[in-house]
Amino acid sequence: MQSLVMAVVGIVMMVLGYFLYSKFLAKRVFKLSPDYEAPSHKYQDGIDYVPTNKWVLWGHHFTSVAGAAPIVGPAVAVIWGWLPAFLWVTLGTVFFAGMHDMGALWASARHKGRSIGTLSGRYIGGSGRILFLVVIFFLLLMVNAVFAVVIADLLISTPTAVIPVWGAIAVALLIGQAIYRLKWNLPIVSVVGVAVLYGLIVLGDQFPIELPETILGISAAAFWIIVLFLYAGIASMLPVWMLLQPRDYINGLQLFVGLGLLYLAVFISNPTVVAPAINDNVPEGTPGIMPLLFVTVACGAISGFHGVVSSGTSSKQLDKEPDAKLVGYFGAVGEGLLALGTIIATTSGYATLKDWEEVYSAFNEGGAAAFVSAGSGIVNTGLAIPESLAATILATMAVLFAATTMDTGVRLQRFVTSEIFELFGIKLSVFVATLITLVTGFGLAFSAGGDGRGGMIIWPLFGTTNQLLAALTMSILVIILLRTKRPVWPVLIPLIFVFFVSMYAAIIQLGTFIADGQWLLVVIDVIILIAAVWVVLAAVSSMVRTRNQPLDLDAEMDDIEAGTSV
């Protein structure tokens, strides 16, 4: 099997999905209307509700959802063989992720930019909303604590990425001023921004920054984790146009340049895929492919976190409703291309099958490091870029996306924290809600010791919780579609599949956690299982009631169609 074939087939499938299937969803299912007044205009406040150019918003949305997970997940999942991971990433992107992300964006925009957690209360009741928020809170806690560890480890293992990673913040601040204050031409700003960012990558490759093993009495990893949390907290309180949007936008362009280099190298060198299509000789201790494949790949095919981003920040910045097609569906395609590139790199970036098996000697041995090392070899062979510089490009790409996801994750957890307190009649200020978010993140990160890696103890549940949340989000979409008498099968079929495999995985993991005596994970797993089952049962009950209600007797229908329902 040649990698070129895999790349061409995968890219063609995703491109056709965007030009054909997303068009069907936009016209027949979600019926996106250019005449609808988006929340960004109706509730414009210059902080969260900001009408945004669709390409800038696409960059913000895409990089917010495309964190380390679409690299780590597929890079781990290929241990079962390249074919299962390839099929799930391509088919999942076209029929699951694009629909889910566009749908969550549309549903939120039609309800004043409210989060999917708030919509759950509107459509399945108060108890359902509380449990929905519990699942979201746990997922965001995992994202923030775990991604901080991933970023810190990459900054330590690839010190050449330190300068471009932190320099990107200054670039983003300048881009924000250039676009919104100085009203400069977007294409020119984009070209200059990408050029400066890649100049920083070259500079970082020449001047790596390595921290001593201990700094201020703590480990280098703990130091980076503290700095990352403090930065993310500050960034989450700034207006989105000042840092979050331009940082995500320029990172989105940077990712496509980096992916372009990787794919171009594949097209030129056409390395052989040395990994087996179906691995019948997996290392001892590797879990079964069913259902773990579908929760391991996670963000590379469909992700509940995307729904939180779509309804938490992106819907508040949507300029026109039809922009949801580009922002939501094409954002998912971008992440699918990243996952596909990861599969190609980690299965063809080694000289022989034996070399590949040495890296994949145990489950979870592959990951971001495997992507960087294997991918840099392909870029070096195909484009003659020095391997050190190629590694810096790929590592910077991985770190920046993990960092932008953490930025958005902290902001979203602040929203969710405020919503939870509002249920008890307590209104939190932005600062207090952010402080609670940082304290819980710090608490989890440092729960297992002073190195800050405590967040990793919860990692086994990340993929499962992520997929369960995607199923819960789709259940809300089905109810809304039923109430508006629109086609539901494009959403209902993925909902049933994702819920089944996620629940199956959560039950399997629960048995493993009990056997290993990991009682914290047992408690969290049980809470998430109960919450997910409760929400889905409430959603099914609502679906049944909705189908039994004639359209002309449902007074809310006109409100929903007009976008005025809360």
N, C-alpha and C positions, 0 to 999 in steps of 0.2 A: 504493500500500500504506500503510495506516494503522498506526501503531505499536501502537494498542490491540488490533488483531487479533492481531499477533504476540505481545503480552503474554498475552492470554487463552488462545490456543492453547498456548503454551509452558507456562504455569502449570498448565493443566488436564492436560496430558500428564504433568508431573512429579508432580502430586498423585495422579493415577490410578496412576502407577507405585508410589508409596509405599503406597497403600491396597490395591492389587491384587497387583502383581508381587512386592513385598517380602514380602507375606503368603505367597505361593507358595514363595518361597525359604526363608523361615523354617520353614515346616511340612514341605515335601517334600524340599528339597535339604539344608539345614543342620540341620534338625530341632532347633531351639533348645529346650532343656529347662530349666524353672524349678527342677528338682530337682538339677541339677548344681552342685557347690560351686565357685564361681569362684575363680581364683587370688588375687584381692584379699582374700578371706577366709582361704583356706588358708595363704597366705604373707604375711599382713599385716605390714608393717614400719614403717608411718607415713611412709615416704619415697617409694618407688615403687609398692608394693602398698598401695593405699588404696581400700576400698569407697566408691563415690561415687554420689550421687543421679544418676539417669540423665539428668536435664535439665542438671545441672552438668557431667557428663561429656560430654554432647552439645555443650555450649558449648565445653569444652576441645578436644574432637576436631575440631569443625567449624572453629573459628578456627585451629587448628594446621594443618589442611590447606588452608584458604581463605586463602592468602597473596595476593601480588600477581599470581601466575600466572593465576588465572581472570579477572583484569581485563586484564592485559597481553596474554595469548594471544588471546582473542576480539577485543580492540581492534585487534590487528594483522591477524587472520585475515579481518576483513570487507573487506579490500582485494580479495579474490576475489568479493565480493558477500555480501549478508546471508543469502541462502538456504542455501548450504552450511554456514556457521557455525551458523545456527539449527538445522538438521537434526542436525548432529553433536552439538551441545550437548544438545538435548532427548533424542534417541534414545540418545546415549552415556550420559547421566545415568541414564535409566530402565533400560537393559538391560546397561550395562557398569559404570559407576562404582559404583552402589548395590550391585550383586552383588559386585564386587571388594572394596569396603571392608567390607561385612558379612562376607564370606567370610574375609578376612584376620583380622578381629577374632575370629571364631568359631574358626578354626584355631589361633590363638595361645592363646586362652583354654583350649582343649582340650589344650594342651601347656604348662601351667604359666606362661603368659604369655611364652613364649620368642619371640624375634624371628623374622621370616620367613627371615632368613639362617641361623639355627640350624636351623630346620625343613628348609631345603634340604639340610643335611648329613644329617639324619635320613632323608630320603626319596630323595635322589639321590646320596649319598656325599660323602666328605671333599673331593675335588677340586671337586665342584660347589658345596659350601659356601664354599670359599675364593674361587672366581670370583664367586659370588653376592655375597659381602661386598665384593669389589672394585667391582662395579657400584654397590652401595649406598653405599660410601664416596665414590666419585666424584660420585654424585648429591647426597649431603648436602654435599659440599665446594662444589659448584656453588650449591646453595640458599643456604648461609650467606654465601658470598662475593658472590654476585650480589644477594641481597636486601639486604645491607648497603649496596650501591651504590644500589639502587632507593630505599631509605628515606632515605639521605643526600640524594639528588637531590630527593626530594619535600619534605624539610624545608627545603631551600634555596629551591626554586621556590615553595613555599607556606609561608612563615614563620608564618602564622597557625595552622598545625597543631602548632607546637612545644609550646605549653603543654598542650593536651589530650593529646598523645601521651605526654609524660613524666608528666603528672599522672595518667594512667590507671594508672601503676604504684602510686602511693599509694592510689588507689581500690581496686585489686585486693588490696593488702595488707590493707586494712581489711575488705574483704569476706571474705577468707579467715579472719580472726580472728572476724568476726561469725558465719560459718556453722559453723566447726569448734570454736572455743573458747567462744563465747558462746551457740551453739545458737539463734540468732535465726531467725525465720520467713523461709524462702527467698523467697516472693513480695515481702515487704516490703523485704528486703535488695536484691532485684533492682530494684524500682522506684526506691528511693533511689539505688542505684548508677548506674543509667542517667540519672537526673535530674542527679546530680552531674557525670557525664561530659559531658552536653550543656551543663551550666553552664560547664564548662571550655572547651568548643568556642566558646561565645559569648564567653567571656573572651579566648580566643586570637584570635578574629576582631578584637577591639578592641585587642589588644596583641600584634602580631606580633613575633617575635624573630628578627632577622637577624644572623648572625655576620659579622664582617669577612672580606674575601677571604682573609686569612691570619691564623691564630691560633696562637700558640706556635711560629711558624716553619713551619707547614704549612697547606695549603689548608683551607677550611671543610669541604669534602667529606671529606677525609682525617681531620679532627678528629672528625666525626660517626661515621665508620666505626670509628675506634678506640674511641670511647665505646660504640658499639653492640656491638662484640665483647666488650669488658670486661663490660658489663652482662649480655649473653647468657651469658657464662661463669659469672658469679656466680649468675644465675637458674637455670641448669641444675643447680647443686649444691644448691639449696634443696629442701626437701620439696615435692612437687607441690601439696599442699593450701595451702601458704603463699602462692605467687605464681602459678605456672603455671596451675593450675585456675581460680582466681577471675578471673585476668586474661583467660583465654580465654573464660570464661563471660560476663563482662560485655561483652567485645568481641563475642561472638556475639549478645547482645541488642542491642547498639549497631548491629551490621550489619543486623539485621532492621528496626530503626527507620529506619536510613538507606535501606535498600532499600524499605521501606514508603513513605517520602517520595518516592523516585524513581518507584515504580510508581503511587502515588496521583497524582503530577504527570502521568504519562503518561495515566492514566484521565481526568483532568480536561481536559488540554490536547489530548490525542490528536494529537501532532505527526505530520506526514507523513514517511515513510521516504524520504529523498532519495537514498540510496545505491542502486545497481542490485541486483536480485536475483542476477544473475550478471554479474560485471564482465568484459566482453569487451575492455575497453580498459585493462588493468592497466599501471602504469608500467614503463618499461624496467628490466630487472634483477630483476623480481619472479619468484621461482621458480614452477614449475608447481604447480597446486593439488593434484595427486596425486603423492606422498603427503604433501606438506608441510602441508596443512590439518590433518591428524590429529595431527601432532606440534607444530604451532604453537598450536592451541587447548589442547592438553595437559590441564592440570588442570580445565578447564571441562567435560570429558567423561569422562575416566578418567585416573588418575595413579598411577604406581608409588609416589610419595612417600606417598600415602594408606595403602598397605599397610605401609610402614615405620612410620608413626605408629600405625596400628591395632595392629600387633604389637609395637611398641616401647614405647608408653606407655599407650594407651587400654585394651588388654587387661588390664593390671595393675590397672586401676581399675574394671573392669566389676563391678557389684554382683550382677547376675543375668544368666544367659546370654541370655534373651529381650531384654534391653536392647540387644543388638547390633543389633536391627532399627532402633530409633530412632537410636542413636548412629552406626552405620555407614551404613545406607541413607539415613536422613533427613539425616545430615551431608552426604552426596553431593548430595542434593536442594537443600540450602541453597547449596552451591557452584554447582550448576547454575543456581539462580535469580540468583546474582551474575553468572555468565557471561551469562545471558540479558539481565539488566539492562544489562550492558556493551554487548551487541550493539545493543539498542534505543537506548541513549544515543548511541553512536558512529555510528549510521546515520540517526537522526532528529533529532539535536541541532544540525543545521545548517540554515540558511535555504534553501539551494539545492544542487543537485548540484555546481555550480562551487565553492562554499565547501567542500564535502566533499572534492572532488578536490584542492583546495589543501592540505588537511591530509594527505591520502593521496597525496602526490606521489611517494613512493618506498616500497619495502618497509621495514617496521619504523619508519616515521614515526609511525604511530599507537601508542598505548600508554596508560599510566596518565594521562599529561597530557591526552590526547584524551578519555579517559573523564571526568576532572574538569571540563574546560572545557565539553564538550558536555552532560554531565549537569547541571551547575550551571545552564546556560541553560534546560533543561527544567524543573527544580525552580523556578526563578525565574518562569517563565511560568505554570506550573500552580498553584503555591502562593503566589506573591507573596513568597517568601522572598528577601531581598536576595541578589544573585548572589555577592557576596563571602562571605557566610555559607554559602550553598549550596556554594560551592567548598571552604570550610573543612570542612564536614561530610563531603563526599565524599573530600577529600584525607586527612582524619583516618582515615576508614574504611579507605582503601587502605593508609596507613602502619601502622595498628594491626594489620592482618591480615598484612602483610609482617613486622612485628616479632614477632608471636606465632608465626609459622611459623619465623622465625629462632631464637626461644627454644627451640622444640621441636627444630629441626634440630640445634642445638648439643648438646642433651641426647642426641639419638639418635646423633649422630656419636661422642659419648663412649661410648655402649653398643657401637657397632660397633668402635671402636678397641680397647676392652677385649676383645671377642670375637676380633679378629684376633690380638692378643698372646697370648690364651689358647691359640690353635692351636699356638703355639710354646712352651707351658708357662710363660708369663710372666703373672703376675696383677698388674694395675695398680690403684693406688688411684684413688678417684674424682677426686682433685685432679690426679694425673699424667695420667690419661686426658683430663680436661678441658683441661689445659695443652697436650697434643699436639694436640687439636682446635683450640684457639685459634691455636697456632703455624702449623698448616697453613692455616687460614683466612686469617690475616694474610699468610702467604707468598704465597698466590694473589692476595689483594686488592692487595698492593703489588708484585707481580711485574713490572708494566709501568711502574713509576714511583711517585713519592711522592704522587700524588693518590688512591691507594687504589682506582682503578678497574680494576685488573688482572683482577679477577674477571669482567669483562664479556667478556674474550677467549674465555672458555669457554662463553658463553651460547648460541652456535649449537647446542651439543650437549645443552643442558639438556632440551629437549622430547623429543628422540630417546631419550636415556638414560632419561628418566622413563617413556616408553611401553614401552620394552624391559623395564624393571623390572616394570611392570604385567603384561606377558606372562609373565615369569618367576614372579611371584607366583601367577598363575592356573594355571601348570603344576603348582605344588605343590598347589594346591587340587584340581586334577583327580586327582592321585595319591591324595590323602586320600579323596576321594569314591569313587574306584574301590575302594580298600581297604575301605571301609565299605559298598560296594554301594548307593550312592546315585546319583541322576540326575547325569550329568556334562555333558549338552549345554548347559545354561544357562551353563556356564563354558567349555567347550571351544570353542564357536563364537566368542565374543569373543576367546579366547586366540589362535586361528588368525588372525583378522583383525588384531588389534593387533600380533602378532609380524610379520606380513607387511609391513604399512605401515611399521613402525618400522625393520625391517631395510632395506627399500627406501630410506627416508629417510637412514639412516646411510651406505649405499653412495653415494647421490647426494652427500651432504655430503662424504664422503671425497674424491671426485673434485674437488669445489670447493676443499677445503682444500689439496690437492696443487697445483692450478692456481694458487692464490694464495700458495703458499709458506708456509702457516701450519702449520709442522711440529709444534708442540706439540699442536695440534688433531688433526693426522694421527695422532700417536702415541696419544693418548687414544682417538680414534675406533677405531683398530685394536684396542686392548686391549679396549674395550667390545664390539666386534663379535665378537672371538674368545671372550670370556667368555660372551656371550649365546648364541652358537651352541653352545658346549660344554655349557652348563647345559641348554638345550632338548633337545639330543640325549640327554643323561643322563636327563632327565625322560621323554622318549619311551620310552627303554629301560626305565625303571622302570614306566611305564604298561603296556607290553607284558608285562613279567614279572608285574605285579599281575593283569592280566586272565587270565593262565594259572594263577593260584593259586586253588584252591577256597577258599571262605570258611572252611570248617570245618578246613582245614589250616593256616590262617594264625594263629599263636599270638598275634600282636599285635592282632588285630581287637578282642578284648574290651578290651584296654588303651586302644585309641584311642577306642572307644565310651564307655568309662568316664572318659576324660580323663586316664589315668595315664601314657600313653606320653610319653617325653621327646623 
